[in-house]
Amino acid sequence: MMSRGILVVVSGFSGAGKGTLMKSLLEQYDNYALSVSATTRSPRAGEVDGREYFFIKKEAFEKMIDSGALYEYARYADNYYGTPRQYVDLKLEAGKDVILEIEVQGASKIKQRFPDAVLIFVTPPSIDELKRRLIGRGTEDEATILKRLSRAKEEGALMASYDYILVNDRLDEAVRELHAIIRAEHSSSRRKHDLIGKLCRELDDL
């Protein structure tokens, strides 16, 4: 019988390299599915509906909220972002470990609904390195970088609520560690209730 997949939530500072980490993980291992979020914002150049996001109208998104079709959602800069239930459920039932790359607020909501979800926070080895990466991207002005660093203070206050802290210093090592964390979770006693019960019953019959 195929075992159900594990729900994995990955959060982290902007500039921690979450996107690159997720891409490398999916390229190297075949048992993962990266959840595709829904959003009401317009697609950017090169983005494809159903790949980067499910791009939907505001009215349709609000209907999803009302009908309970989202596991979590948030509103940023006048646009909604959320995690559709159907996509996640189908992948979990198919035995895939589903990764949600979401903000810390969304992670908290997921943990409330799914206590067995695994929460992993990705960080560079230091804040100096974080600043270097943000500046090195060359895609944002100084004011935007300062906003991201200010946001990082809020996110950092919630790091201790995560199950694991993953330091993304060398990408190849971080990918291996992330994979190892998730594989180890499959053998956690809290996920083996049926097996434990079966073995205990067999012992009672001795």
TIBA-276087 format. One line per field, with one value per residue (C-alpha): residue in three letters; x negated, y negated, z negated. Coordinates in pm, whole numbers, plus 50000, padded with zeros to 5 digits. Example, Ala and Ser with C-alpha at 12.3 -4.5 7.8 and 13.67 -1.06 7.14 Angstrom:
residuo = (ala, ser)
c1 = (48770, 48633)
c2 = (50450, 50106)
c3 = (49220, 49286)
END
This chain:
residuo = (met, met, ser, arg, gly, ile, leu, val, val, val, ser, gly, phe, ser, gly, ala, gly, lys, gly, thr, leu, met, lys, ser, leu, leu, glu, gln, tyr, asp, asn, tyr, ala, leu, ser, val, ser, ala, thr, thr, arg, ser, pro, arg, ala, gly, glu, val, asp, gly, arg, glu, tyr, phe, phe, ile, lys, lys, glu, ala, phe, glu, lys, met, ile, asp, ser, gly, ala, leu, tyr, glu, tyr, ala, arg, tyr, ala, asp, asn, tyr, tyr, gly, thr, pro, arg, gln, tyr, val, asp, leu, lys, leu, glu, ala, gly, lys, asp, val, ile, leu, glu, ile, glu, val, gln, gly, ala, ser, lys, ile, lys, gln, arg, phe, pro, asp, ala, val, leu, ile, phe, val, thr, pro, pro, ser, ile, asp, glu, leu, lys, arg, arg, leu, ile, gly, arg, gly, thr, glu, asp, glu, ala, thr, ile, leu, lys, arg, leu, ser, arg, ala, lys, glu, glu, gly, ala, leu, met, ala, ser, tyr, asp, tyr, ile, leu, val, asn, asp, arg, leu, asp, glu, ala, val, arg, glu, leu, his, ala, ile, ile, arg, ala, glu, his, ser, ser, ser, arg, arg, lys, his, asp, leu, ile, gly, lys, leu, cys, arg, glu, leu, asp, asp, leu)
c1 = (50000, 49865, 49795, 49935, 49691, 49571, 49665, 49350, 49358, 49047, 49012, 48714, 48570, 48592, 48247, 48197, 48210, 48537, 48632, 48295, 48301, 48648, 48553, 48241, 48431, 48692, 48424, 48231, 48514, 48840, 49064, 49143, 49415, 49388, 49731, 49844, 50005, 50301, 50276, 50479, 50176, 50102, 49843, 49493, 49287, 49209, 49453, 49693, 50033, 50017, 49638, 49533, 49889, 50252, 50349, 50714, 50948, 51014, 51381, 51288, 51026, 51277, 51518, 51239, 51198, 51570, 51595, 51293, 51098, 50775, 50560, 50424, 50422, 50289, 50310, 49998, 49988, 50356, 50324, 50430, 50201, 50312, 50264, 50536, 50654, 50722, 50371, 50210, 50452, 50409, 50031, 50028, 50265, 50040, 49756, 49571, 49410, 49563, 49357, 49526, 49291, 49486, 49452, 49428, 49793, 49912, 49681, 49845, 50190, 50080, 49932, 50260, 50455, 50193, 49998, 49796, 49671, 49294, 49185, 48837, 48688, 48412, 48147, 47801, 47520, 47530, 47721, 47416, 47440, 47814, 47745, 47473, 47712, 47991, 47756, 47591, 47918, 47917, 48293, 48405, 48326, 48188, 48530, 48671, 48372, 48418, 48784, 48684, 48434, 48697, 48931, 48653, 48658, 49025, 48959, 48657, 48872, 49068, 48775, 48794, 49147, 49013, 48918, 48587, 48348, 48166, 47854, 47817, 47446, 47342, 47634, 47539, 47504, 47831, 48020, 47885, 47972, 48324, 48381, 48240, 48471, 48780, 48677, 48611, 48959, 49108, 48966, 49080, 49274, 49556, 49611, 49598, 49907, 50048, 49722, 49668, 50022, 49977, 49649, 49789, 50089, 49857, 49650, 49966, 50047, 49714)
c2 = (50000, 49660, 49438, 49087, 48808, 48557, 48189, 47977, 47601, 47405, 47042, 46813, 46470, 46304, 46369, 46699, 46888, 47077, 47077, 47211, 47469, 47593, 47609, 47813, 48049, 48126, 48175, 48426, 48623, 48744, 48787, 48420, 48190, 47815, 47673, 47409, 47112, 46916, 46539, 46247, 46054, 46034, 46269, 46128, 46176, 46543, 46671, 46947, 47015, 47339, 47335, 47030, 46960, 47021, 46672, 46604, 46309, 46149, 46254, 46617, 46610, 46475, 46755, 47002, 46841, 46864, 47227, 47344, 47433, 47286, 47424, 47077, 46736, 46388, 46048, 45855, 45527, 45548, 45900, 46234, 46537, 46879, 47256, 47452, 47762, 47983, 47974, 48050, 48332, 48507, 48505, 48623, 48910, 49006, 49049, 48731, 48517, 48176, 47864, 47532, 47236, 46974, 46683, 46728, 46630, 46892, 47149, 47087, 47143, 47466, 47596, 47525, 47725, 47995, 48061, 48329, 48080, 48030, 47666, 47578, 47228, 47147, 46892, 46788, 46836, 46469, 46146, 45993, 46270, 46204, 45837, 45933, 46164, 45907, 45643, 45891, 45977, 45628, 45635, 45399, 45048, 44963, 44875, 45215, 45396, 45208, 45311, 45673, 45651, 45492, 45777, 46022, 45898, 45998, 46334, 46400, 46368, 46674, 46899, 47090, 47208, 47409, 47776, 47733, 47451, 47512, 47305, 47251, 47180, 47430, 47520, 47884, 47949, 47768, 47978, 48302, 48190, 48089, 48427, 48607, 48417, 48512, 48875, 48904, 48767, 49068, 49289, 49066, 49257, 49003, 49118, 49489, 49529, 49813, 50007, 49955, 50076, 50381, 50481, 50433, 50654, 50922, 50905, 50945, 51262, 51427)
c3 = (50000, 50098, 49800, 49792, 49860, 49604, 49611, 49587, 49534, 49636, 49531, 49496, 49542, 49880, 50026, 49842, 50170, 50118, 50485, 50601, 50322, 50424, 50791, 50716, 50485, 50751, 51016, 50804, 50642, 50792, 50487, 50437, 50562, 50522, 50447, 50693, 50519, 50650, 50683, 50808, 50934, 51304, 51457, 51499, 51814, 51862, 51600, 51703, 51548, 51350, 51328, 51123, 51000, 51077, 51193, 51112, 51078, 50740, 50742, 50809, 50534, 50282, 50378, 50302, 49961, 49888, 50002, 49802, 50115, 49974, 49695, 49623, 49783, 49726, 49888, 49991, 50183, 50275, 50414, 50267, 50243, 50123, 50127, 50314, 50128, 50431, 50574, 50237, 50150, 50485, 50458, 50095, 50174, 50465, 50215, 50308, 50040, 50106, 50041, 49973, 50010, 49814, 49573, 49197, 49141, 49386, 49225, 48888, 49040, 49204, 48877, 48696, 48953, 49001, 48679, 48863, 49123, 49116, 49092, 49222, 49207, 49458, 49369, 49489, 49233, 49125, 49173, 49341, 49599, 49633, 49710, 49957, 50144, 50156, 50293, 50528, 50700, 50848, 50898, 50621, 50507, 50163, 50020, 50119, 49969, 49642, 49638, 49687, 49401, 49179, 49269, 49185, 48824, 48796, 48961, 48742, 48431, 48548, 48637, 48308, 48394, 48690, 48661, 48844, 48931, 49258, 49323, 49697, 49728, 49995, 50221, 50277, 49904, 49826, 50083, 49935, 49583, 49682, 49848, 49542, 49306, 49504, 49546, 49171, 49101, 49280, 49003, 48717, 48450, 48475, 48835, 48751, 48532, 48744, 48744, 48371, 48301, 48523, 48359, 48009, 48092, 48227, 47910, 47699, 47895, 47813)
END
